Amino acid sequence: MLKNVLKNRMAELIFIISLIPFLAISCGKKESVVHSSKPVKARAFEAALTEIPQKYEFTGSIEGDKRIQLSTKIMGQITYMPFQEGAKVTKGETLIKIRSDDLEAKKSQVQANMSEAEAAFKNTEANYNRIKSLYESKSATRKEMDDSEMAYNMGKAKIEAIKEMEREVNDHLSYTQIASPINGYVVQKMSEEGNIAAPGMPILTIEGLSRLKVVTKVPESQVYLFKTGDQVKVIVDALSGKEFSGSVEQINPGGNPASRQFEVKILLDESKSMLKSGMYAKVILERGTRHVITVPEDWVIKRGQLEGLFTMNSNQEAMLRWVRTGKRFGNQVEILSGLSQGEQVLISMDSPIRDGQKVEVAQ
């Protein structure tokens, strides 16, 4: 057994010794590359501060200028509501009908009572005028005059009471037919024909699209940035980042106590048929300027998810410095960290620059 162990160890030793020449050759070649590399020609540019607009970005949704929920003031079954979401409606068009059989019966009864009261009042009025004439000629007693006048006033009051009842019934009947108050579209349908509608319960939501607006939520720490009438930019990603202009229409003075956010409404300067209610939008507000380091975007070296720039150390050697980039401004990109003002950024003139390579700076 001991003999086998010694035999195995001897084999391992022979294998390791056989690798030594190859390792030496490999190291020698690597060393020769470093020492034989020629300086790369490059231009050096000093990192300087650039003044750019201070921009704040908020997200929101596009809505119509008017958004109205329709509901009924009486309880009843919905008998008519043919519109689906997305349907176009016009101002004054009947959108919803509520069953009104009981009200129609009540109206018929009121009208019958009115006919009866008017017929009775006609006789009462004629009798009153006759007694009044007789009383003036001293052919009727004071009691007869008072009785006829009382009957006349009671008949007149009864007609007024029935008229008031008729107005009330007509008002209730008007609640059974709900018309569109604006030109627009049905954007939400909360019930169907055959369902029972209760007073105050939303049935349909319609939206006017003559003017569009963006509704955004702004944190309490930034709501002070907005002023009514401010011009802003609106970017819609769904339209390939197309940019629109708008103005601040309203700033809600009351914030949400849970989220500490305030609602801001931005009216778009002009409506576009390509814009749709519900689209996601970004609001860009400019306030003053700030100073940042920017470089041309094509100077940035990319290695997977990493980004860097070539700088130069005191030994005239290229150094790949990893940086963190920010916003783009045309062909310029903001450098958030990794590069300081005054440092030299290298740009190759002929062959690619390598990390650690000697640099010959062109004058």
C-alpha positions as a Markdown table, in Angstrom:
| # | Residue | x | y | z |
|---|---|---|---|---|
| 1 | Met | 0.0 | 0.0 | 0.0 |
| 2 | Leu | 2.8 | 2.4 | 0.9 |
| 3 | Lys | 4.4 | 1.6 | -2.4 |
| 4 | Asn | 1.3 | 2.7 | -4.3 |
| 5 | Val | 1.1 | 6.0 | -2.4 |
| 6 | Leu | 4.7 | 6.8 | -3.2 |
| 7 | Lys | 4.1 | 5.9 | -6.8 |
| 8 | Asn | 1.1 | 8.3 | -7.1 |
| 9 | Arg | 3.0 | 11.2 | -5.5 |
| 10 | Met | 5.9 | 10.7 | -7.9 |
| 11 | Ala | 3.5 | 10.9 | -10.9 |
| 12 | Glu | 2.0 | 14.2 | -9.6 |
| 13 | Leu | 5.5 | 15.7 | -9.1 |
| 14 | Ile | 6.5 | 14.8 | -12.6 |
| 15 | Phe | 3.3 | 16.4 | -14.0 |
| 16 | Ile | 3.9 | 19.7 | -12.2 |
| 17 | Ile | 7.6 | 19.9 | -13.3 |
| 18 | Ser | 6.5 | 19.4 | -16.9 |
| 19 | Leu | 4.2 | 22.5 | -16.7 |
| 20 | Ile | 7.0 | 24.9 | -15.6 |
| 21 | Pro | 8.4 | 25.6 | -19.1 |
| 22 | Phe | 5.0 | 26.4 | -20.5 |
| 23 | Leu | 4.2 | 28.8 | -17.6 |
| 24 | Ala | 7.5 | 30.6 | -18.1 |
| 25 | Ile | 6.9 | 31.0 | -21.8 |
| 26 | Ser | 3.4 | 32.3 | -21.1 |
| 27 | Cys | 4.6 | 34.9 | -18.6 |
| 28 | Gly | 7.4 | 35.9 | -20.8 |
| 29 | Lys | 5.1 | 36.6 | -23.7 |
| 30 | Lys | 2.7 | 38.7 | -21.5 |
| 31 | Glu | 5.6 | 40.7 | -20.1 |
| 32 | Ser | 6.9 | 41.3 | -23.6 |
| 33 | Val | 3.5 | 42.7 | -24.7 |
| 34 | Val | 3.4 | 45.3 | -21.9 |
| 35 | His | 6.9 | 46.4 | -22.5 |
| 36 | Ser | 6.7 | 46.5 | -26.3 |
| 37 | Ser | 3.4 | 48.4 | -26.5 |
| 38 | Lys | 3.8 | 51.8 | -28.2 |
| 39 | Pro | 2.2 | 55.0 | -26.8 |
| 40 | Val | -1.3 | 55.6 | -28.3 |
| 41 | Lys | -2.0 | 59.0 | -29.8 |
| 42 | Ala | -5.0 | 60.8 | -28.2 |
| 43 | Arg | -6.5 | 64.1 | -27.7 |
| 44 | Ala | -7.1 | 65.3 | -24.1 |
| 45 | Phe | -10.1 | 67.4 | -23.2 |
| 46 | Glu | -10.7 | 69.0 | -19.8 |
| 47 | Ala | -13.9 | 68.1 | -18.0 |
| 48 | Ala | -15.8 | 71.3 | -17.5 |
| 49 | Leu | -19.1 | 72.4 | -16.1 |
| 50 | Thr | -22.0 | 73.1 | -18.4 |
| 51 | Glu | -25.0 | 75.2 | -17.5 |
| 52 | Ile | -28.3 | 73.4 | -18.3 |
| 53 | Pro | -32.0 | 74.0 | -17.4 |
| 54 | Gln | -33.1 | 72.5 | -14.1 |
| 55 | Lys | -35.8 | 70.1 | -15.0 |
| 56 | Tyr | -38.3 | 68.3 | -12.8 |
| 57 | Glu | -40.3 | 65.3 | -14.1 |
| 58 | Phe | -43.7 | 64.1 | -13.0 |
| 59 | Thr | -46.0 | 61.4 | -14.3 |
| 60 | Gly | -49.7 | 61.6 | -14.9 |
| 61 | Ser | -52.6 | 60.5 | -17.1 |
| 62 | Ile | -54.4 | 62.3 | -20.0 |
| 63 | Glu | -58.1 | 63.1 | -19.3 |
| 64 | Gly | -60.8 | 65.1 | -21.1 |
| 65 | Asp | -61.5 | 68.7 | -20.0 |
| 66 | Lys | -64.8 | 67.6 | -18.5 |
| 67 | Arg | -65.5 | 64.3 | -16.8 |
| 68 | Ile | -69.1 | 63.9 | -15.5 |
| 69 | Gln | -70.7 | 61.0 | -13.7 |
| 70 | Leu | -74.4 | 60.6 | -14.4 |
| 71 | Ser | -76.8 | 59.3 | -11.8 |
| 72 | Thr | -80.5 | 59.4 | -11.0 |
| 73 | Lys | -82.4 | 61.1 | -8.2 |
| 74 | Ile | -85.1 | 58.4 | -8.0 |
| 75 | Met | -85.1 | 54.6 | -7.5 |
| 76 | Gly | -86.2 | 52.5 | -10.4 |
| 77 | Gln | -85.4 | 50.0 | -13.1 |
| 78 | Ile | -83.1 | 51.0 | -16.0 |
| 79 | Thr | -85.2 | 50.5 | -19.1 |
| 80 | Tyr | -83.0 | 52.2 | -21.7 |
| 81 | Met | -79.2 | 52.6 | -21.9 |
| 82 | Pro | -78.0 | 51.4 | -25.3 |
| 83 | Phe | -74.5 | 53.1 | -25.2 |
| 84 | Gln | -71.3 | 51.1 | -24.7 |
| 85 | Glu | -68.0 | 52.4 | -23.5 |
| 86 | Gly | -66.4 | 54.5 | -26.3 |
| 87 | Ala | -69.7 | 55.6 | -27.8 |
| 88 | Lys | -69.9 | 59.2 | -28.9 |
| 89 | Val | -72.7 | 61.2 | -27.4 |
| 90 | Thr | -74.1 | 64.7 | -28.1 |
| 91 | Lys | -75.3 | 67.4 | -25.7 |
| 92 | Gly | -79.0 | 66.9 | -24.9 |
| 93 | Glu | -79.2 | 63.3 | -26.2 |
| 94 | Thr | -81.1 | 60.9 | -23.9 |
| 95 | Leu | -78.7 | 58.4 | -22.5 |
| 96 | Ile | -80.7 | 56.7 | -19.7 |
| 97 | Lys | -84.4 | 56.0 | -19.0 |
| 98 | Ile | -85.8 | 54.8 | -15.6 |
| 99 | Arg | -89.1 | 53.0 | -15.4 |
| 100 | Ser | -91.8 | 55.5 | -14.5 |
| 101 | Asp | -95.1 | 53.6 | -14.5 |
| 102 | Asp | -96.0 | 54.7 | -10.9 |
| 103 | Leu | -95.2 | 58.3 | -11.7 |
| 104 | Glu | -97.2 | 58.2 | -14.9 |
| 105 | Ala | -100.2 | 56.9 | -13.0 |
| 106 | Lys | -99.7 | 59.6 | -10.4 |
| 107 | Lys | -99.6 | 62.2 | -13.1 |
| 108 | Ser | -102.8 | 60.9 | -14.6 |
| 109 | Gln | -104.5 | 61.1 | -11.2 |
| 110 | Val | -103.2 | 64.7 | -10.7 |
| 111 | Gln | -104.5 | 65.7 | -14.1 |
| 112 | Ala | -107.9 | 64.2 | -13.3 |
| 113 | Asn | -108.0 | 66.0 | -9.9 |
| 114 | Met | -107.1 | 69.2 | -11.8 |
| 115 | Ser | -110.0 | 68.8 | -14.2 |
| 116 | Glu | -112.4 | 68.2 | -11.4 |
| 117 | Ala | -111.1 | 71.2 | -9.4 |
| 118 | Glu | -111.2 | 73.5 | -12.3 |
| 119 | Ala | -114.8 | 72.5 | -13.1 |
| 120 | Ala | -115.8 | 73.0 | -9.5 |
| 121 | Phe | -114.0 | 76.3 | -9.3 |
| 122 | Lys | -115.8 | 77.5 | -12.5 |
| 123 | Asn | -119.1 | 77.2 | -10.7 |
| 124 | Thr | -117.7 | 78.6 | -7.5 |
| 125 | Glu | -116.3 | 81.6 | -9.3 |
| 126 | Ala | -119.7 | 82.2 | -11.1 |
| 127 | Asn | -121.5 | 82.0 | -7.8 |
| 128 | Tyr | -119.0 | 84.4 | -6.2 |
| 129 | Asn | -119.4 | 87.0 | -8.9 |
| 130 | Arg | -123.2 | 86.7 | -8.7 |
| 131 | Ile | -123.3 | 87.1 | -4.9 |
| 132 | Lys | -120.9 | 90.0 | -5.1 |
| 133 | Ser | -123.1 | 91.8 | -7.6 |
| 134 | Leu | -126.2 | 91.2 | -5.4 |
| 135 | Tyr | -124.3 | 92.3 | -2.3 |
| 136 | Glu | -123.3 | 95.6 | -4.0 |
| 137 | Ser | -126.9 | 96.2 | -4.9 |
| 138 | Lys | -127.9 | 95.3 | -1.3 |
| 139 | Ser | -129.8 | 92.3 | -2.5 |
| 140 | Ala | -127.5 | 89.7 | -0.6 |
| 141 | Thr | -126.6 | 89.5 | 3.0 |
| 142 | Arg | -123.1 | 89.9 | 4.4 |
| 143 | Lys | -123.0 | 86.2 | 5.4 |
| 144 | Glu | -123.8 | 85.2 | 1.8 |
| 145 | Met | -121.0 | 87.4 | 0.6 |
| 146 | Asp | -118.5 | 85.9 | 3.1 |
| 147 | Asp | -119.5 | 82.3 | 2.3 |
| 148 | Ser | -119.2 | 82.8 | -1.4 |
| 149 | Glu | -115.8 | 84.6 | -1.0 |
| 150 | Met | -114.5 | 81.8 | 1.2 |
| 151 | Ala | -115.6 | 79.1 | -1.3 |
| 152 | Tyr | -114.0 | 81.1 | -4.1 |
| 153 | Asn | -110.6 | 81.4 | -2.2 |
| 154 | Met | -110.7 | 77.7 | -1.2 |
| 155 | Gly | -111.3 | 76.6 | -4.8 |
| 156 | Lys | -108.5 | 78.8 | -6.0 |
| 157 | Ala | -106.1 | 77.5 | -3.3 |
| 158 | Lys | -107.0 | 73.9 | -4.3 |
| 159 | Ile | -106.1 | 74.5 | -7.9 |
| 160 | Glu | -102.8 | 76.0 | -6.8 |
| 161 | Ala | -102.1 | 73.0 | -4.6 |
| 162 | Ile | -102.8 | 70.6 | -7.5 |
| 163 | Lys | -100.6 | 72.7 | -9.8 |
| 164 | Glu | -97.8 | 72.4 | -7.2 |
| 165 | Met | -98.4 | 68.6 | -7.1 |
| 166 | Glu | -98.3 | 68.5 | -10.9 |
| 167 | Arg | -95.0 | 70.3 | -11.0 |
| 168 | Glu | -93.6 | 67.9 | -8.4 |
| 169 | Val | -94.7 | 64.9 | -10.4 |
| 170 | Asn | -93.2 | 66.4 | -13.6 |
| 171 | Asp | -89.9 | 67.1 | -11.8 |
| 172 | His | -89.8 | 63.4 | -10.7 |
| 173 | Leu | -90.6 | 62.3 | -14.3 |
| 174 | Ser | -87.8 | 64.5 | -15.6 |
| 175 | Tyr | -85.4 | 62.4 | -13.4 |
| 176 | Thr | -86.4 | 59.3 | -15.3 |
| 177 | Gln | -84.7 | 60.5 | -18.4 |
| 178 | Ile | -81.1 | 61.5 | -18.2 |
| 179 | Ala | -79.6 | 63.4 | -21.1 |
| 180 | Ser | -75.9 | 64.2 | -21.9 |
| 181 | Pro | -74.9 | 67.6 | -20.6 |
| 182 | Ile | -71.9 | 67.8 | -23.0 |
| 183 | Asn | -70.6 | 66.5 | -26.3 |
| 184 | Gly | -68.2 | 63.7 | -25.6 |
| 185 | Tyr | -67.7 | 60.0 | -25.2 |
| 186 | Val | -68.9 | 57.3 | -22.7 |
| 187 | Val | -65.7 | 56.3 | -20.9 |
| 188 | Gln | -67.2 | 54.1 | -18.1 |
| 189 | Lys | -70.5 | 52.1 | -17.8 |
| 190 | Met | -71.3 | 51.1 | -14.2 |
| 191 | Ser | -74.7 | 49.4 | -14.8 |
| 192 | Glu | -76.8 | 47.7 | -17.4 |
| 193 | Glu | -80.4 | 47.7 | -18.6 |
| 194 | Gly | -82.7 | 45.9 | -16.2 |
| 195 | Asn | -80.7 | 46.8 | -13.1 |
| 196 | Ile | -82.2 | 48.9 | -10.3 |
| 197 | Ala | -80.8 | 52.4 | -10.0 |
| 198 | Ala | -80.7 | 54.1 | -6.6 |
| 199 | Pro | -80.5 | 57.8 | -6.0 |
| 200 | Gly | -76.9 | 59.1 | -6.3 |
| 201 | Met | -75.6 | 55.8 | -7.7 |
| 202 | Pro | -73.3 | 56.4 | -10.7 |
| 203 | Ile | -74.6 | 54.8 | -13.9 |
| 204 | Leu | -72.5 | 56.3 | -16.7 |
| 205 | Thr | -69.3 | 58.4 | -16.9 |
| 206 | Ile | -68.9 | 60.7 | -19.9 |
| 207 | Glu | -65.9 | 62.8 | -20.9 |
| 208 | Gly | -65.7 | 65.8 | -23.1 |
| 209 | Leu | -62.7 | 65.7 | -25.4 |
| 210 | Ser | -62.8 | 69.2 | -26.9 |
| 211 | Arg | -59.8 | 70.0 | -24.8 |
| 212 | Leu | -57.5 | 67.5 | -23.1 |
| 213 | Lys | -55.5 | 67.9 | -19.9 |
| 214 | Val | -52.9 | 65.9 | -17.9 |
| 215 | Val | -53.6 | 65.2 | -14.2 |
| 216 | Thr | -50.5 | 64.6 | -12.2 |
| 217 | Lys | -49.7 | 64.0 | -8.5 |
| 218 | Val | -47.0 | 66.2 | -7.0 |
| 219 | Pro | -45.2 | 65.5 | -3.7 |
| 220 | Glu | -45.6 | 68.2 | -1.0 |
| 221 | Ser | -41.9 | 69.0 | -1.2 |
| 222 | Gln | -42.2 | 70.1 | -4.9 |
| 223 | Val | -45.8 | 71.5 | -5.3 |
| 224 | Tyr | -44.4 | 75.0 | -4.6 |
| 225 | Leu | -42.6 | 74.7 | -8.0 |
| 226 | Phe | -45.9 | 75.1 | -9.9 |
| 227 | Lys | -47.7 | 78.3 | -10.6 |
| 228 | Thr | -51.0 | 78.7 | -12.4 |
| 229 | Gly | -50.3 | 79.6 | -16.1 |
| 230 | Asp | -46.8 | 78.0 | -16.1 |
| 231 | Gln | -45.8 | 76.5 | -19.4 |
| 232 | Val | -44.7 | 72.9 | -19.3 |
| 233 | Lys | -43.8 | 70.1 | -21.7 |
| 234 | Val | -45.8 | 66.9 | -21.9 |
| 235 | Ile | -44.2 | 63.7 | -23.3 |
| 236 | Val | -46.3 | 60.7 | -24.4 |
| 237 | Asp | -44.4 | 57.5 | -24.5 |
| 238 | Ala | -47.2 | 55.7 | -26.4 |
| 239 | Leu | -46.7 | 58.1 | -29.3 |
| 240 | Ser | -42.9 | 57.4 | -29.5 |
| 241 | Gly | -42.1 | 60.1 | -27.0 |
| 242 | Lys | -43.9 | 62.9 | -28.9 |
| 243 | Glu | -43.8 | 66.2 | -27.1 |
| 244 | Phe | -46.7 | 68.5 | -26.5 |
| 245 | Ser | -47.0 | 71.9 | -24.8 |
| 246 | Gly | -49.4 | 72.8 | -22.0 |
| 247 | Ser | -50.1 | 75.2 | -19.2 |
| 248 | Val | -50.9 | 74.7 | -15.5 |
| 249 | Glu | -54.6 | 75.2 | -15.2 |
| 250 | Gln | -55.3 | 74.3 | -11.6 |
| 251 | Ile | -53.3 | 73.4 | -8.4 |
| 252 | Asn | -55.4 | 71.7 | -5.8 |
| 253 | Pro | -54.8 | 73.5 | -2.5 |
| 254 | Gly | -55.7 | 70.4 | -0.5 |
| 255 | Gly | -53.3 | 67.5 | -0.6 |
| 256 | Asn | -54.0 | 63.8 | 0.1 |
| 257 | Pro | -53.2 | 63.3 | 3.8 |
| 258 | Ala | -52.1 | 59.7 | 3.2 |
| 259 | Ser | -49.8 | 60.2 | 0.3 |
| 260 | Arg | -48.8 | 63.8 | 0.9 |
| 261 | Gln | -49.4 | 64.6 | -2.7 |
| 262 | Phe | -51.2 | 67.4 | -4.5 |
| 263 | Glu | -53.2 | 67.2 | -7.7 |
| 264 | Val | -52.1 | 69.5 | -10.5 |
| 265 | Lys | -54.0 | 69.8 | -13.8 |
| 266 | Ile | -52.3 | 70.8 | -17.0 |
| 267 | Leu | -54.4 | 71.9 | -20.0 |
| 268 | Leu | -52.8 | 70.9 | -23.3 |
| 269 | Asp | -52.5 | 73.9 | -25.7 |
| 270 | Glu | -54.3 | 72.1 | -28.5 |
| 271 | Ser | -56.1 | 68.8 | -28.8 |
| 272 | Lys | -54.7 | 66.1 | -31.1 |
| 273 | Ser | -56.7 | 63.3 | -32.5 |
| 274 | Met | -53.9 | 60.9 | -31.7 |
| 275 | Leu | -54.1 | 61.6 | -28.0 |
| 276 | Lys | -56.5 | 59.4 | -26.0 |
| 277 | Ser | -58.0 | 59.7 | -22.5 |
| 278 | Gly | -56.1 | 57.4 | -20.1 |
| 279 | Met | -52.7 | 57.6 | -21.9 |
| 280 | Tyr | -49.6 | 57.8 | -19.7 |
| 281 | Ala | -47.8 | 61.1 | -19.8 |
| 282 | Lys | -44.7 | 62.7 | -18.4 |
| 283 | Val | -44.7 | 66.4 | -17.4 |
| 284 | Ile | -41.5 | 68.3 | -17.6 |
| 285 | Leu | -41.2 | 71.5 | -15.6 |
| 286 | Glu | -38.2 | 73.8 | -16.0 |
| 287 | Arg | -37.1 | 76.0 | -13.1 |
| 288 | Gly | -33.8 | 77.9 | -13.3 |
| 289 | Thr | -30.5 | 76.3 | -14.3 |
| 290 | Arg | -27.8 | 74.0 | -12.8 |
| 291 | His | -24.1 | 73.3 | -13.5 |
| 292 | Val | -23.1 | 69.7 | -14.4 |
| 293 | Ile | -20.3 | 67.9 | -16.1 |
| 294 | Thr | -21.3 | 66.7 | -19.6 |
| 295 | Val | -19.4 | 64.9 | -22.4 |
| 296 | Pro | -20.4 | 63.8 | -25.9 |
| 297 | Glu | -22.3 | 60.6 | -25.5 |
| 298 | Asp | -20.1 | 58.7 | -28.1 |
| 299 | Trp | -17.1 | 59.3 | -25.7 |
| 300 | Val | -18.6 | 56.9 | -23.2 |
| 301 | Ile | -17.1 | 53.4 | -23.2 |
| 302 | Lys | -19.7 | 50.6 | -22.5 |
| 303 | Arg | -18.8 | 47.2 | -21.0 |
| 304 | Gly | -22.1 | 45.4 | -20.6 |
| 305 | Gln | -24.1 | 47.4 | -17.9 |
| 306 | Leu | -21.0 | 49.5 | -17.0 |
| 307 | Glu | -20.0 | 52.8 | -18.5 |
| 308 | Gly | -16.7 | 54.5 | -18.4 |
| 309 | Leu | -14.3 | 57.2 | -19.8 |
| 310 | Phe | -10.6 | 57.1 | -20.4 |
| 311 | Thr | -8.6 | 59.5 | -18.3 |
| 312 | Met | -4.8 | 60.0 | -17.8 |
| 313 | Asn | -2.8 | 59.5 | -14.7 |
| 314 | Ser | 0.4 | 61.3 | -13.7 |
| 315 | Asn | 2.5 | 58.7 | -15.5 |
| 316 | Gln | 0.9 | 59.6 | -18.8 |
| 317 | Glu | -1.0 | 56.3 | -18.8 |
| 318 | Ala | -4.6 | 55.7 | -19.8 |
| 319 | Met | -7.0 | 54.8 | -17.1 |
| 320 | Leu | -10.5 | 53.5 | -17.7 |
| 321 | Arg | -12.6 | 55.3 | -15.1 |
| 322 | Trp | -16.1 | 53.9 | -14.4 |
| 323 | Val | -18.7 | 56.6 | -14.3 |
| 324 | Arg | -22.4 | 57.0 | -13.7 |
| 325 | Thr | -24.3 | 58.8 | -16.4 |
| 326 | Gly | -27.5 | 60.8 | -16.1 |
| 327 | Lys | -29.8 | 62.7 | -18.4 |
| 328 | Arg | -29.2 | 63.2 | -22.1 |
| 329 | Phe | -29.1 | 66.7 | -23.7 |
| 330 | Gly | -28.9 | 66.2 | -27.5 |
| 331 | Asn | -25.6 | 64.5 | -28.1 |
| 332 | Gln | -24.3 | 65.3 | -24.6 |
| 333 | Val | -24.7 | 63.1 | -21.5 |
| 334 | Glu | -24.5 | 64.2 | -17.9 |
| 335 | Ile | -21.8 | 62.6 | -15.7 |
| 336 | Leu | -23.2 | 62.1 | -12.2 |
| 337 | Ser | -20.2 | 60.6 | -10.6 |
| 338 | Gly | -16.7 | 59.2 | -11.4 |
| 339 | Leu | -15.3 | 62.3 | -13.1 |
| 340 | Ser | -14.4 | 65.6 | -11.6 |
| 341 | Gln | -14.1 | 69.1 | -13.0 |
| 342 | Gly | -10.7 | 69.7 | -14.5 |
| 343 | Glu | -9.8 | 66.1 | -15.1 |
| 344 | Gln | -8.5 | 65.1 | -18.6 |
| 345 | Val | -10.7 | 62.9 | -20.8 |
| 346 | Leu | -8.9 | 61.0 | -23.6 |
| 347 | Ile | -10.2 | 60.5 | -27.1 |
| 348 | Ser | -8.3 | 58.2 | -29.4 |
| 349 | Met | -6.9 | 59.6 | -32.7 |
| 350 | Asp | -6.1 | 56.4 | -34.5 |
| 351 | Ser | -6.0 | 53.0 | -32.6 |
| 352 | Pro | -8.2 | 52.1 | -29.7 |
| 353 | Ile | -7.0 | 53.1 | -26.2 |
| 354 | Arg | -6.3 | 50.3 | -23.7 |
| 355 | Asp | -6.3 | 50.6 | -19.9 |
| 356 | Gly | -2.7 | 51.1 | -18.7 |
| 357 | Gln | -1.3 | 52.1 | -22.1 |
| 358 | Lys | 1.1 | 55.0 | -22.5 |
| 359 | Val | -0.5 | 58.0 | -24.0 |
| 360 | Glu | 1.0 | 60.6 | -26.4 |
| 361 | Val | -1.2 | 63.6 | -26.1 |
| 362 | Ala | -1.6 | 65.6 | -29.4 |
| 363 | Gln | -1.0 | 69.3 | -29.1 |
